[in-house]
Amino acid sequence: MSIPKKTAFARRLPDLVTEELAAVLSSRSTYEFKGLFEVVHERLRARNAASGGEEMLRLRAYEKLQNLVSRGMVKKDGKKYKGIPKLLATLETMPKPLPPRPVPAAAA
């Protein structure tokens, strides 16, 4: 028995947590994670995009923040984070569109 191929398209939504982190960190302020999360959480609640529980959102925000640090878009000094606005402006939160699928040649 063969395994059927998955032909459904998986739609990826824009990353709202990273988008809000970048927007908050683009200011000239430095934040500790607790204060940064409070600001980001309020902004997400205002957009009606804070779903999945506060603790889960906190974990996702911390993971996304650490990704920004490792990519060099945010500087970490001890427990304080400061964004680099020039680099954060180039951040893309929308997934790139998939390339078009090749059309199979008609059988003769």
Phi and psi restraints in degrees (range 20) as a CNS / XPLOR table:
assign (resid 1 and name C) (resid 2 and name N)
       (resid 2 and name CA) (resid 2 and name C) 1.0 -89.8 20.0 2
assign (resid 2 and name N) (resid 2 and name CA)
       (resid 2 and name C) (resid 3 and name N) 1.0 154.4 20.0 2
assign (resid 2 and name C) (resid 3 and name N)
       (resid 3 and name CA) (resid 3 and name C) 1.0 -87.4 20.0 2
assign (resid 3 and name N) (resid 3 and name CA)
       (resid 3 and name C) (resid 4 and name N) 1.0 126.9 20.0 2
assign (resid 3 and name C) (resid 4 and name N)
       (resid 4 and name CA) (resid 4 and name C) 1.0 -67.6 20.0 2
assign (resid 4 and name N) (resid 4 and name CA)
       (resid 4 and name C) (resid 5 and name N) 1.0 144.3 20.0 2
assign (resid 4 and name C) (resid 5 and name N)
       (resid 5 and name CA) (resid 5 and name C) 1.0 -74.9 20.0 2
assign (resid 5 and name N) (resid 5 and name CA)
       (resid 5 and name C) (resid 6 and name N) 1.0 147.9 20.0 2
assign (resid 5 and name C) (resid 6 and name N)
       (resid 6 and name CA) (resid 6 and name C) 1.0 -87.2 20.0 2
assign (resid 6 and name N) (resid 6 and name CA)
       (resid 6 and name C) (resid 7 and name N) 1.0 112.4 20.0 2
assign (resid 6 and name C) (resid 7 and name N)
       (resid 7 and name CA) (resid 7 and name C) 1.0 -107.1 20.0 2
assign (resid 7 and name N) (resid 7 and name CA)
       (resid 7 and name C) (resid 8 and name N) 1.0 -2.4 20.0 2
assign (resid 7 and name C) (resid 8 and name N)
       (resid 8 and name CA) (resid 8 and name C) 1.0 -74.6 20.0 2
assign (resid 8 and name N) (resid 8 and name CA)
       (resid 8 and name C) (resid 9 and name N) 1.0 146.3 20.0 2
assign (resid 8 and name C) (resid 9 and name N)
       (resid 9 and name CA) (resid 9 and name C) 1.0 -86.0 20.0 2
assign (resid 9 and name N) (resid 9 and name CA)
       (resid 9 and name C) (resid 10 and name N) 1.0 126.8 20.0 2
assign (resid 9 and name C) (resid 10 and name N)
       (resid 10 and name CA) (resid 10 and name C) 1.0 -92.4 20.0 2
assign (resid 10 and name N) (resid 10 and name CA)
       (resid 10 and name C) (resid 11 and name N) 1.0 114.7 20.0 2
assign (resid 10 and name C) (resid 11 and name N)
       (resid 11 and name CA) (resid 11 and name C) 1.0 -86.3 20.0 2
assign (resid 11 and name N) (resid 11 and name CA)
       (resid 11 and name C) (resid 12 and name N) 1.0 125.7 20.0 2
assign (resid 11 and name C) (resid 12 and name N)
       (resid 12 and name CA) (resid 12 and name C) 1.0 -103.4 20.0 2
assign (resid 12 and name N) (resid 12 and name CA)
       (resid 12 and name C) (resid 13 and name N) 1.0 131.0 20.0 2
assign (resid 12 and name C) (resid 13 and name N)
       (resid 13 and name CA) (resid 13 and name C) 1.0 -88.0 20.0 2
assign (resid 13 and name N) (resid 13 and name CA)
       (resid 13 and name C) (resid 14 and name N) 1.0 161.7 20.0 2
assign (resid 13 and name C) (resid 14 and name N)
       (resid 14 and name CA) (resid 14 and name C) 1.0 -64.0 20.0 2
assign (resid 14 and name N) (resid 14 and name CA)
       (resid 14 and name C) (resid 15 and name N) 1.0 150.4 20.0 2
assign (resid 14 and name C) (resid 15 and name N)
       (resid 15 and name CA) (resid 15 and name C) 1.0 -84.1 20.0 2
assign (resid 15 and name N) (resid 15 and name CA)
       (resid 15 and name C) (resid 16 and name N) 1.0 94.2 20.0 2
assign (resid 15 and name C) (resid 16 and name N)
       (resid 16 and name CA) (resid 16 and name C) 1.0 -70.7 20.0 2
assign (resid 16 and name N) (resid 16 and name CA)
       (resid 16 and name C) (resid 17 and name N) 1.0 -32.2 20.0 2
assign (resid 16 and name C) (resid 17 and name N)
       (resid 17 and name CA) (resid 17 and name C) 1.0 -66.1 20.0 2
assign (resid 17 and name N) (resid 17 and name CA)
       (resid 17 and name C) (resid 18 and name N) 1.0 -47.7 20.0 2
assign (resid 17 and name C) (resid 18 and name N)
       (resid 18 and name CA) (resid 18 and name C) 1.0 -64.1 20.0 2
assign (resid 18 and name N) (resid 18 and name CA)
       (resid 18 and name C) (resid 19 and name N) 1.0 -38.1 20.0 2
assign (resid 18 and name C) (resid 19 and name N)
       (resid 19 and name CA) (resid 19 and name C) 1.0 -60.0 20.0 2
assign (resid 19 and name N) (resid 19 and name CA)
       (resid 19 and name C) (resid 20 and name N) 1.0 -45.5 20.0 2
assign (resid 19 and name C) (resid 20 and name N)
       (resid 20 and name CA) (resid 20 and name C) 1.0 -70.6 20.0 2
assign (resid 20 and name N) (resid 20 and name CA)
       (resid 20 and name C) (resid 21 and name N) 1.0 -38.5 20.0 2
assign (resid 20 and name C) (resid 21 and name N)
       (resid 21 and name CA) (resid 21 and name C) 1.0 -58.8 20.0 2
assign (resid 21 and name N) (resid 21 and name CA)
       (resid 21 and name C) (resid 22 and name N) 1.0 -45.5 20.0 2
assign (resid 21 and name C) (resid 22 and name N)
       (resid 22 and name CA) (resid 22 and name C) 1.0 -64.1 20.0 2
assign (resid 22 and name N) (resid 22 and name CA)
       (resid 22 and name C) (resid 23 and name N) 1.0 -39.9 20.0 2
assign (resid 22 and name C) (resid 23 and name N)
       (resid 23 and name CA) (resid 23 and name C) 1.0 -65.0 20.0 2
assign (resid 23 and name N) (resid 23 and name CA)
       (resid 23 and name C) (resid 24 and name N) 1.0 -41.9 20.0 2
assign (resid 23 and name C) (resid 24 and name N)
       (resid 24 and name CA) (resid 24 and name C) 1.0 -71.2 20.0 2
assign (resid 24 and name N) (resid 24 and name CA)
       (resid 24 and name C) (resid 25 and name N) 1.0 -42.5 20.0 2
assign (resid 24 and name C) (resid 25 and name N)
       (resid 25 and name CA) (resid 25 and name C) 1.0 -75.9 20.0 2
assign (resid 25 and name N) (resid 25 and name CA)
       (resid 25 and name C) (resid 26 and name N) 1.0 -11.1 20.0 2
assign (resid 25 and name C) (resid 26 and name N)
       (resid 26 and name CA) (resid 26 and name C) 1.0 -71.2 20.0 2
assign (resid 26 and name N) (resid 26 and name CA)
       (resid 26 and name C) (resid 27 and name N) 1.0 -16.7 20.0 2
assign (resid 26 and name C) (resid 27 and name N)
       (resid 27 and name CA) (resid 27 and name C) 1.0 -71.8 20.0 2
assign (resid 27 and name N) (resid 27 and name CA)
       (resid 27 and name C) (resid 28 and name N) 1.0 169.4 20.0 2
assign (resid 27 and name C) (resid 28 and name N)
       (resid 28 and name CA) (resid 28 and name C) 1.0 -84.2 20.0 2
assign (resid 28 and name N) (resid 28 and name CA)
       (resid 28 and name C) (resid 29 and name N) 1.0 9.5 20.0 2
assign (resid 28 and name C) (resid 29 and name N)
       (resid 29 and name CA) (resid 29 and name C) 1.0 -88.2 20.0 2
assign (resid 29 and name N) (resid 29 and name CA)
       (resid 29 and name C) (resid 30 and name N) 1.0 158.4 20.0 2
assign (resid 29 and name C) (resid 30 and name N)
       (resid 30 and name CA) (resid 30 and name C) 1.0 -108.0 20.0 2
assign (resid 30 and name N) (resid 30 and name CA)
       (resid 30 and name C) (resid 31 and name N) 1.0 147.9 20.0 2
assign (resid 30 and name C) (resid 31 and name N)
       (resid 31 and name CA) (resid 31 and name C) 1.0 -134.5 20.0 2
assign (resid 31 and name N) (resid 31 and name CA)
       (resid 31 and name C) (resid 32 and name N) 1.0 145.5 20.0 2
assign (resid 31 and name C) (resid 32 and name N)
       (resid 32 and name CA) (resid 32 and name C) 1.0 -84.6 20.0 2
assign (resid 32 and name N) (resid 32 and name CA)
       (resid 32 and name C) (resid 33 and name N) 1.0 161.8 20.0 2
assign (resid 32 and name C) (resid 33 and name N)
       (resid 33 and name CA) (resid 33 and name C) 1.0 -61.4 20.0 2
assign (resid 33 and name N) (resid 33 and name CA)
       (resid 33 and name C) (resid 34 and name N) 1.0 -39.8 20.0 2
assign (resid 33 and name C) (resid 34 and name N)
       (resid 34 and name CA) (resid 34 and name C) 1.0 -60.1 20.0 2
assign (resid 34 and name N) (resid 34 and name CA)
       (resid 34 and name C) (resid 35 and name N) 1.0 -48.0 20.0 2
assign (resid 34 and name C) (resid 35 and name N)
       (resid 35 and name CA) (resid 35 and name C) 1.0 -66.3 20.0 2
assign (resid 35 and name N) (resid 35 and name CA)
       (resid 35 and name C) (resid 36 and name N) 1.0 -38.8 20.0 2
assign (resid 35 and name C) (resid 36 and name N)
       (resid 36 and name CA) (resid 36 and name C) 1.0 -63.6 20.0 2
assign (resid 36 and name N) (resid 36 and name CA)
       (resid 36 and name C) (resid 37 and name N) 1.0 -43.1 20.0 2
assign (resid 36 and name C) (resid 37 and name N)
       (resid 37 and name CA) (resid 37 and name C) 1.0 -64.9 20.0 2
assign (resid 37 and name N) (resid 37 and name CA)
       (resid 37 and name C) (resid 38 and name N) 1.0 -38.6 20.0 2
assign (resid 37 and name C) (resid 38 and name N)
       (resid 38 and name CA) (resid 38 and name C) 1.0 -60.5 20.0 2
assign (resid 38 and name N) (resid 38 and name CA)
       (resid 38 and name C) (resid 39 and name N) 1.0 -43.1 20.0 2
assign (resid 38 and name C) (resid 39 and name N)
       (resid 39 and name CA) (resid 39 and name C) 1.0 -65.9 20.0 2
assign (resid 39 and name N) (resid 39 and name CA)
       (resid 39 and name C) (resid 40 and name N) 1.0 -46.2 20.0 2
assign (resid 39 and name C) (resid 40 and name N)
       (resid 40 and name CA) (resid 40 and name C) 1.0 -64.0 20.0 2
assign (resid 40 and name N) (resid 40 and name CA)
       (resid 40 and name C) (resid 41 and name N) 1.0 -41.7 20.0 2
assign (resid 40 and name C) (resid 41 and name N)
       (resid 41 and name CA) (resid 41 and name C) 1.0 -63.3 20.0 2
assign (resid 41 and name N) (resid 41 and name CA)
       (resid 41 and name C) (resid 42 and name N) 1.0 -42.0 20.0 2
assign (resid 41 and name C) (resid 42 and name N)
       (resid 42 and name CA) (resid 42 and name C) 1.0 -62.4 20.0 2
assign (resid 42 and name N) (resid 42 and name CA)
       (resid 42 and name C) (resid 43 and name N) 1.0 -42.6 20.0 2
assign (resid 42 and name C) (resid 43 and name N)
       (resid 43 and name CA) (resid 43 and name C) 1.0 -65.6 20.0 2
assign (resid 43 and name N) (resid 43 and name CA)
       (resid 43 and name C) (resid 44 and name N) 1.0 -38.6 20.0 2
assign (resid 43 and name C) (resid 44 and name N)
       (resid 44 and name CA) (resid 44 and name C) 1.0 -68.9 20.0 2
assign (resid 44 and name N) (resid 44 and name CA)
       (resid 44 and name C) (resid 45 and name N) 1.0 -37.7 20.0 2
assign (resid 44 and name C) (resid 45 and name N)
       (resid 45 and name CA) (resid 45 and name C) 1.0 -65.2 20.0 2
assign (resid 45 and name N) (resid 45 and name CA)
       (resid 45 and name C) (resid 46 and name N) 1.0 -36.5 20.0 2
assign (resid 45 and name C) (resid 46 and name N)
       (resid 46 and name CA) (resid 46 and name C) 1.0 -65.5 20.0 2
assign (resid 46 and name N) (resid 46 and name CA)
       (resid 46 and name C) (resid 47 and name N) 1.0 -31.1 20.0 2
assign (resid 46 and name C) (resid 47 and name N)
       (resid 47 and name CA) (resid 47 and name C) 1.0 -87.6 20.0 2
assign (resid 47 and name N) (resid 47 and name CA)
       (resid 47 and name C) (resid 48 and name N) 1.0 -0.5 20.0 2
assign (resid 47 and name C) (resid 48 and name N)
       (resid 48 and name CA) (resid 48 and name C) 1.0 60.0 20.0 2
assign (resid 48 and name N) (resid 48 and name CA)
       (resid 48 and name C) (resid 49 and name N) 1.0 40.7 20.0 2
assign (resid 48 and name C) (resid 49 and name N)
       (resid 49 and name CA) (resid 49 and name C) 1.0 -122.1 20.0 2
assign (resid 49 and name N) (resid 49 and name CA)
       (resid 49 and name C) (resid 50 and name N) 1.0 11.5 20.0 2
assign (resid 49 and name C) (resid 50 and name N)
       (resid 50 and name CA) (resid 50 and name C) 1.0 -96.4 20.0 2
assign (resid 50 and name N) (resid 50 and name CA)
       (resid 50 and name C) (resid 51 and name N) 1.0 85.9 20.0 2
assign (resid 50 and name C) (resid 51 and name N)
       (resid 51 and name CA) (resid 51 and name C) 1.0 -118.4 20.0 2
assign (resid 51 and name N) (resid 51 and name CA)
       (resid 51 and name C) (resid 52 and name N) 1.0 162.4 20.0 2
assign (resid 51 and name C) (resid 52 and name N)
       (resid 52 and name CA) (resid 52 and name C) 1.0 93.9 20.0 2
assign (resid 52 and name N) (resid 52 and name CA)
       (resid 52 and name C) (resid 53 and name N) 1.0 4.9 20.0 2
assign (resid 52 and name C) (resid 53 and name N)
       (resid 53 and name CA) (resid 53 and name C) 1.0 92.1 20.0 2
assign (resid 53 and name N) (resid 53 and name CA)
       (resid 53 and name C) (resid 54 and name N) 1.0 148.1 20.0 2
assign (resid 53 and name C) (resid 54 and name N)
       (resid 54 and name CA) (resid 54 and name C) 1.0 -67.0 20.0 2
assign (resid 54 and name N) (resid 54 and name CA)
       (resid 54 and name C) (resid 55 and name N) 1.0 -40.4 20.0 2
assign (resid 54 and name C) (resid 55 and name N)
       (resid 55 and name CA) (resid 55 and name C) 1.0 -66.8 20.0 2
assign (resid 55 and name N) (resid 55 and name CA)
       (resid 55 and name C) (resid 56 and name N) 1.0 -39.9 20.0 2
assign (resid 55 and name C) (resid 56 and name N)
       (resid 56 and name CA) (resid 56 and name C) 1.0 -66.1 20.0 2
assign (resid 56 and name N) (resid 56 and name CA)
       (resid 56 and name C) (resid 57 and name N) 1.0 -39.8 20.0 2
assign (resid 56 and name C) (resid 57 and name N)
       (resid 57 and name CA) (resid 57 and name C) 1.0 -65.3 20.0 2
assign (resid 57 and name N) (resid 57 and name CA)
       (resid 57 and name C) (resid 58 and name N) 1.0 -37.5 20.0 2
assign (resid 57 and name C) (resid 58 and name N)
       (resid 58 and name CA) (resid 58 and name C) 1.0 -61.8 20.0 2
assign (resid 58 and name N) (resid 58 and name CA)
       (resid 58 and name C) (resid 59 and name N) 1.0 -42.7 20.0 2
assign (resid 58 and name C) (resid 59 and name N)
       (resid 59 and name CA) (resid 59 and name C) 1.0 -65.2 20.0 2
assign (resid 59 and name N) (resid 59 and name CA)
       (resid 59 and name C) (resid 60 and name N) 1.0 -42.5 20.0 2
assign (resid 59 and name C) (resid 60 and name N)
       (resid 60 and name CA) (resid 60 and name C) 1.0 -63.9 20.0 2
assign (resid 60 and name N) (resid 60 and name CA)
       (resid 60 and name C) (resid 61 and name N) 1.0 -42.0 20.0 2
assign (resid 60 and name C) (resid 61 and name N)
       (resid 61 and name CA) (resid 61 and name C) 1.0 -65.1 20.0 2
assign (resid 61 and name N) (resid 61 and name CA)
       (resid 61 and name C) (resid 62 and name N) 1.0 -40.0 20.0 2
assign (resid 61 and name C) (resid 62 and name N)
       (resid 62 and name CA) (resid 62 and name C) 1.0 -65.4 20.0 2
assign (resid 62 and name N) (resid 62 and name CA)
       (resid 62 and name C) (resid 63 and name N) 1.0 -42.3 20.0 2
assign (resid 62 and name C) (resid 63 and name N)
       (resid 63 and name CA) (resid 63 and name C) 1.0 -62.7 20.0 2
assign (resid 63 and name N) (resid 63 and name CA)
       (resid 63 and name C) (resid 64 and name N) 1.0 -43.6 20.0 2
assign (resid 63 and name C) (resid 64 and name N)
       (resid 64 and name CA) (resid 64 and name C) 1.0 -66.5 20.0 2
assign (resid 64 and name N) (resid 64 and name CA)
       (resid 64 and name C) (resid 65 and name N) 1.0 -37.8 20.0 2
assign (resid 64 and name C) (resid 65 and name N)
       (resid 65 and name CA) (resid 65 and name C) 1.0 -63.5 20.0 2
assign (resid 65 and name N) (resid 65 and name CA)
       (resid 65 and name C) (resid 66 and name N) 1.0 -43.1 20.0 2
assign (resid 65 and name C) (resid 66 and name N)
       (resid 66 and name CA) (resid 66 and name C) 1.0 -65.9 20.0 2
assign (resid 66 and name N) (resid 66 and name CA)
       (resid 66 and name C) (resid 67 and name N) 1.0 -33.1 20.0 2
assign (resid 66 and name C) (resid 67 and name N)
       (resid 67 and name CA) (resid 67 and name C) 1.0 -63.8 20.0 2
assign (resid 67 and name N) (resid 67 and name CA)
       (resid 67 and name C) (resid 68 and name N) 1.0 -40.8 20.0 2
assign (resid 67 and name C) (resid 68 and name N)
       (resid 68 and name CA) (resid 68 and name C) 1.0 -66.2 20.0 2
assign (resid 68 and name N) (resid 68 and name CA)
       (resid 68 and name C) (resid 69 and name N) 1.0 -36.5 20.0 2
assign (resid 68 and name C) (resid 69 and name N)
       (resid 69 and name CA) (resid 69 and name C) 1.0 -65.5 20.0 2
assign (resid 69 and name N) (resid 69 and name CA)
       (resid 69 and name C) (resid 70 and name N) 1.0 -45.5 20.0 2
assign (resid 69 and name C) (resid 70 and name N)
       (resid 70 and name CA) (resid 70 and name C) 1.0 -67.9 20.0 2
assign (resid 70 and name N) (resid 70 and name CA)
       (resid 70 and name C) (resid 71 and name N) 1.0 -25.9 20.0 2
assign (resid 70 and name C) (resid 71 and name N)
       (resid 71 and name CA) (resid 71 and name C) 1.0 -84.6 20.0 2
assign (resid 71 and name N) (resid 71 and name CA)
       (resid 71 and name C) (resid 72 and name N) 1.0 -3.6 20.0 2
assign (resid 71 and name C) (resid 72 and name N)
       (resid 72 and name CA) (resid 72 and name C) 1.0 82.3 20.0 2
assign (resid 72 and name N) (resid 72 and name CA)
       (resid 72 and name C) (resid 73 and name N) 1.0 14.4 20.0 2
assign (resid 72 and name C) (resid 73 and name N)
       (resid 73 and name CA) (resid 73 and name C) 1.0 -90.6 20.0 2
assign (resid 73 and name N) (resid 73 and name CA)
       (resid 73 and name C) (resid 74 and name N) 1.0 -16.3 20.0 2
assign (resid 73 and name C) (resid 74 and name N)
       (resid 74 and name CA) (resid 74 and name C) 1.0 -133.6 20.0 2
assign (resid 74 and name N) (resid 74 and name CA)
       (resid 74 and name C) (resid 75 and name N) 1.0 136.0 20.0 2
assign (resid 74 and name C) (resid 75 and name N)
       (resid 75 and name CA) (resid 75 and name C) 1.0 -96.5 20.0 2
assign (resid 75 and name N) (resid 75 and name CA)
       (resid 75 and name C) (resid 76 and name N) 1.0 137.7 20.0 2
assign (resid 75 and name C) (resid 76 and name N)
       (resid 76 and name CA) (resid 76 and name C) 1.0 -113.1 20.0 2
assign (resid 76 and name N) (resid 76 and name CA)
       (resid 76 and name C) (resid 77 and name N) 1.0 122.9 20.0 2
assign (resid 76 and name C) (resid 77 and name N)
       (resid 77 and name CA) (resid 77 and name C) 1.0 -123.3 20.0 2
assign (resid 77 and name N) (resid 77 and name CA)
       (resid 77 and name C) (resid 78 and name N) 1.0 96.9 20.0 2
assign (resid 77 and name C) (resid 78 and name N)
       (resid 78 and name CA) (resid 78 and name C) 1.0 69.6 20.0 2
assign (resid 78 and name N) (resid 78 and name CA)
       (resid 78 and name C) (resid 79 and name N) 1.0 -113.5 20.0 2
assign (resid 78 and name C) (resid 79 and name N)
       (resid 79 and name CA) (resid 79 and name C) 1.0 -107.7 20.0 2
assign (resid 79 and name N) (resid 79 and name CA)
       (resid 79 and name C) (resid 80 and name N) 1.0 9.5 20.0 2
assign (resid 79 and name C) (resid 80 and name N)
       (resid 80 and name CA) (resid 80 and name C) 1.0 -105.8 20.0 2
assign (resid 80 and name N) (resid 80 and name CA)
       (resid 80 and name C) (resid 81 and name N) 1.0 142.6 20.0 2
assign (resid 80 and name C) (resid 81 and name N)
       (resid 81 and name CA) (resid 81 and name C) 1.0 -119.2 20.0 2
assign (resid 81 and name N) (resid 81 and name CA)
       (resid 81 and name C) (resid 82 and name N) 1.0 137.6 20.0 2
assign (resid 81 and name C) (resid 82 and name N)
       (resid 82 and name CA) (resid 82 and name C) 1.0 -137.1 20.0 2
assign (resid 82 and name N) (resid 82 and name CA)
       (resid 82 and name C) (resid 83 and name N) 1.0 126.4 20.0 2
assign (resid 82 and name C) (resid 83 and name N)
       (resid 83 and name CA) (resid 83 and name C) 1.0 -79.0 20.0 2
assign (resid 83 and name N) (resid 83 and name CA)
       (resid 83 and name C) (resid 84 and name N) 1.0 154.6 20.0 2
assign (resid 83 and name C) (resid 84 and name N)
       (resid 84 and name CA) (resid 84 and name C) 1.0 -104.6 20.0 2
assign (resid 84 and name N) (resid 84 and name CA)
       (resid 84 and name C) (resid 85 and name N) 1.0 99.9 20.0 2
assign (resid 84 and name C) (resid 85 and name N)
       (resid 85 and name CA) (resid 85 and name C) 1.0 -55.2 20.0 2
assign (resid 85 and name N) (resid 85 and name CA)
       (resid 85 and name C) (resid 86 and name N) 1.0 -37.1 20.0 2
assign (resid 85 and name C) (resid 86 and name N)
       (resid 86 and name CA) (resid 86 and name C) 1.0 -62.4 20.0 2
assign (resid 86 and name N) (resid 86 and name CA)
       (resid 86 and name C) (resid 87 and name N) 1.0 -41.9 20.0 2
assign (resid 86 and name C) (resid 87 and name N)
       (resid 87 and name CA) (resid 87 and name C) 1.0 -77.2 20.0 2
assign (resid 87 and name N) (resid 87 and name CA)
       (resid 87 and name C) (resid 88 and name N) 1.0 -35.8 20.0 2
assign (resid 87 and name C) (resid 88 and name N)
       (resid 88 and name CA) (resid 88 and name C) 1.0 -67.5 20.0 2
assign (resid 88 and name N) (resid 88 and name CA)
       (resid 88 and name C) (resid 89 and name N) 1.0 -25.2 20.0 2
assign (resid 88 and name C) (resid 89 and name N)
       (resid 89 and name CA) (resid 89 and name C) 1.0 -68.7 20.0 2
assign (resid 89 and name N) (resid 89 and name CA)
       (resid 89 and name C) (resid 90 and name N) 1.0 -22.7 20.0 2
assign (resid 89 and name C) (resid 90 and name N)
       (resid 90 and name CA) (resid 90 and name C) 1.0 -90.3 20.0 2
assign (resid 90 and name N) (resid 90 and name CA)
       (resid 90 and name C) (resid 91 and name N) 1.0 -1.6 20.0 2
assign (resid 90 and name C) (resid 91 and name N)
       (resid 91 and name CA) (resid 91 and name C) 1.0 -67.7 20.0 2
assign (resid 91 and name N) (resid 91 and name CA)
       (resid 91 and name C) (resid 92 and name N) 1.0 130.4 20.0 2
assign (resid 91 and name C) (resid 92 and name N)
       (resid 92 and name CA) (resid 92 and name C) 1.0 -105.9 20.0 2
assign (resid 92 and name N) (resid 92 and name CA)
       (resid 92 and name C) (resid 93 and name N) 1.0 123.9 20.0 2
assign (resid 92 and name C) (resid 93 and name N)
       (resid 93 and name CA) (resid 93 and name C) 1.0 -104.4 20.0 2
assign (resid 93 and name N) (resid 93 and name CA)
       (resid 93 and name C) (resid 94 and name N) 1.0 -10.9 20.0 2
assign (resid 93 and name C) (resid 94 and name N)
       (resid 94 and name CA) (resid 94 and name C) 1.0 -88.0 20.0 2
assign (resid 94 and name N) (resid 94 and name CA)
       (resid 94 and name C) (resid 95 and name N) 1.0 134.7 20.0 2
assign (resid 94 and name C) (resid 95 and name N)
       (resid 95 and name CA) (resid 95 and name C) 1.0 -67.1 20.0 2
assign (resid 95 and name N) (resid 95 and name CA)
       (resid 95 and name C) (resid 96 and name N) 1.0 147.7 20.0 2
assign (resid 95 and name C) (resid 96 and name N)
       (resid 96 and name CA) (resid 96 and name C) 1.0 -70.5 20.0 2
assign (resid 96 and name N) (resid 96 and name CA)
       (resid 96 and name C) (resid 97 and name N) 1.0 143.3 20.0 2
assign (resid 96 and name C) (resid 97 and name N)
       (resid 97 and name CA) (resid 97 and name C) 1.0 -67.2 20.0 2
assign (resid 97 and name N) (resid 97 and name CA)
       (resid 97 and name C) (resid 98 and name N) 1.0 147.8 20.0 2
assign (resid 97 and name C) (resid 98 and name N)
       (resid 98 and name CA) (resid 98 and name C) 1.0 -71.4 20.0 2
assign (resid 98 and name N) (resid 98 and name CA)
       (resid 98 and name C) (resid 99 and name N) 1.0 146.8 20.0 2
assign (resid 98 and name C) (resid 99 and name N)
       (resid 99 and name CA) (resid 99 and name C) 1.0 -67.4 20.0 2
assign (resid 99 and name N) (resid 99 and name CA)
       (resid 99 and name C) (resid 100 and name N) 1.0 152.8 20.0 2
assign (resid 99 and name C) (resid 100 and name N)
       (resid 100 and name CA) (resid 100 and name C) 1.0 -64.2 20.0 2
assign (resid 100 and name N) (resid 100 and name CA)
       (resid 100 and name C) (resid 101 and name N) 1.0 145.3 20.0 2
assign (resid 100 and name C) (resid 101 and name N)
       (resid 101 and name CA) (resid 101 and name C) 1.0 -78.6 20.0 2
assign (resid 101 and name N) (resid 101 and name CA)
       (resid 101 and name C) (resid 102 and name N) 1.0 140.5 20.0 2
assign (resid 101 and name C) (resid 102 and name N)
       (resid 102 and name CA) (resid 102 and name C) 1.0 -67.2 20.0 2
assign (resid 102 and name N) (resid 102 and name CA)
       (resid 102 and name C) (resid 103 and name N) 1.0 141.3 20.0 2
assign (resid 102 and name C) (resid 103 and name N)
       (resid 103 and name CA) (resid 103 and name C) 1.0 -85.5 20.0 2
assign (resid 103 and name N) (resid 103 and name CA)
       (resid 103 and name C) (resid 104 and name N) 1.0 125.6 20.0 2
assign (resid 103 and name C) (resid 104 and name N)
       (resid 104 and name CA) (resid 104 and name C) 1.0 -68.1 20.0 2
assign (resid 104 and name N) (resid 104 and name CA)
       (resid 104 and name C) (resid 105 and name N) 1.0 143.6 20.0 2
assign (resid 104 and name C) (resid 105 and name N)
       (resid 105 and name CA) (resid 105 and name C) 1.0 -69.6 20.0 2
assign (resid 105 and name N) (resid 105 and name CA)
       (resid 105 and name C) (resid 106 and name N) 1.0 142.0 20.0 2
assign (resid 105 and name C) (resid 106 and name N)
       (resid 106 and name CA) (resid 106 and name C) 1.0 -69.3 20.0 2
assign (resid 106 and name N) (resid 106 and name CA)
       (resid 106 and name C) (resid 107 and name N) 1.0 137.9 20.0 2
assign (resid 106 and name C) (resid 107 and name N)
       (resid 107 and name CA) (resid 107 and name C) 1.0 -73.1 20.0 2
assign (resid 107 and name N) (resid 107 and name CA)
       (resid 107 and name C) (resid 108 and name N) 1.0 133.9 20.0 2
